[in-house]
């Protein structure tokens, strides 16, 4: 849903949601895939780190095919890693939406002025 927020924040304000759906896809997995394979994540209004997280998240196997005991790894390691990556993507999407909706000279959440502020 967070990636959907970026899609709507940018493309909705520019009135071309159909183009966005062609680029981002329509499902959550489509959104992840689009971000993971994008050569220039900034073109999707997301940082490079979000594309790296998307690639890593898509690379986590849904179910382990191996029946070997993993030493020094919890049985939930893949799920915990996926949760961390998803949290990072939500944070990046939240920041992207905030940037896309920021009014010039409006303070950001940290209290700093936007980059548009000449003072």
C-alpha positions in Angstrom: 0.0 0.0 0.0 2.9 2.4 0.7 4.2 1.9 -2.8 0.7 2.6 -4.1 0.8 5.9 -2.1 3.9 7.0 -4.1 2.1 6.0 -7.3 -1.0 8.0 -6.5 0.9 11.0 -5.0 2.9 11.6 -8.1 0.8 10.3 -11.0 -2.5 11.3 -9.4 -1.4 14.9 -9.2 -0.2 14.7 -12.8 -3.4 13.1 -14.0 -1.8 10.1 -15.7 -2.7 7.1 -13.5 -2.9 4.8 -16.6 0.8 5.5 -17.4 1.6 4.8 -13.8 -0.1 1.5 -13.9 1.8 0.6 -17.1 5.1 1.4 -15.3 4.3 0.2 -11.8 1.8 -2.6 -12.5 -1.4 -3.0 -10.6 -0.5 -5.5 -7.8 1.9 -5.3 -4.8 4.2 -7.8 -6.5 4.1 -5.8 -9.7 5.1 -2.7 -7.7 7.9 -4.5 -6.0 9.1 -6.0 -9.4 9.0 -2.6 -11.1 11.1 -1.0 -8.3 13.5 -4.0 -8.2 14.3 -3.9 -11.9 14.3 -0.1 -12.3 17.7 1.1 -13.5 16.9 4.6 -12.1 14.8 4.4 -8.9 14.6 8.2 -8.8 12.5 7.9 -11.9 9.9 6.2 -9.7 10.5 8.8 -6.9 12.2 6.3 -4.7 15.8 6.1 -3.4 18.3 3.5 -4.7 18.2 1.8 -1.3 14.5 1.1 -1.8 15.3 -0.7 -5.1 17.9 -2.7 -3.4 15.4 -3.7 -0.6 12.8 -4.6 -3.3 15.3 -6.9 -5.1 16.3 -8.5 -1.8 12.7 -8.9 -0.7 11.8 -10.6 -4.0 14.7 -12.9 -3.6 13.6 -14.4 -0.3 12.1 -17.8 -1.0 8.5 -18.2 -0.2 9.1 -21.6 1.3 12.4 -23.4 1.9 12.9 -26.4 -0.3 15.7 -27.7 1.9 15.2 -30.0 4.8 18.6 -29.2 6.3 19.1 -27.8 9.8 20.4 -24.2 9.7 22.9 -23.5 12.4 22.9 -20.0 14.0 19.7 -18.9 12.2 16.3 -18.8 13.7 13.5 -20.8 12.0 11.9 -17.4 11.3 15.0 -15.7 9.8 13.5 -15.3 6.3 10.3 -13.9 7.7 12.1 -11.5 10.0 14.3 -10.3 7.1 11.3 -9.8 4.9 9.6 -7.8 7.7 12.7 -5.6 8.0 12.9 -5.0 4.2 9.2 -4.2 4.0 9.5 -1.7 6.9 12.4 0.0 5.0 10.3 0.2 1.8 7.3 1.6 3.8 9.6 4.3 5.3 11.1 5.1 1.8 7.6 5.4 0.3 6.4 7.6 3.2 9.4 9.9 2.6 8.6 10.0 -1.1 5.0 10.9 -0.6 6.0 13.6 1.9 8.5 15.0 -0.7 5.9 14.9 -3.5 3.3 16.7 -1.4 5.6 19.2 0.2 4.8 22.9 -0.4 7.9 25.0 -1.2 9.3 26.6 1.9 7.2 24.4 4.1 9.1 22.8 7.1 9.7 19.1 6.8 8.9 16.6 9.6 12.4 17.2 11.0 11.7 21.0 11.1 14.2 21.8 8.4 13.1 24.0 5.5 12.7 22.4 2.1 15.5 22.6 -0.4 13.4 25.2 -2.2 13.9 27.7 0.7 16.6 30.2 -0.2 17.2 31.3 3.4 
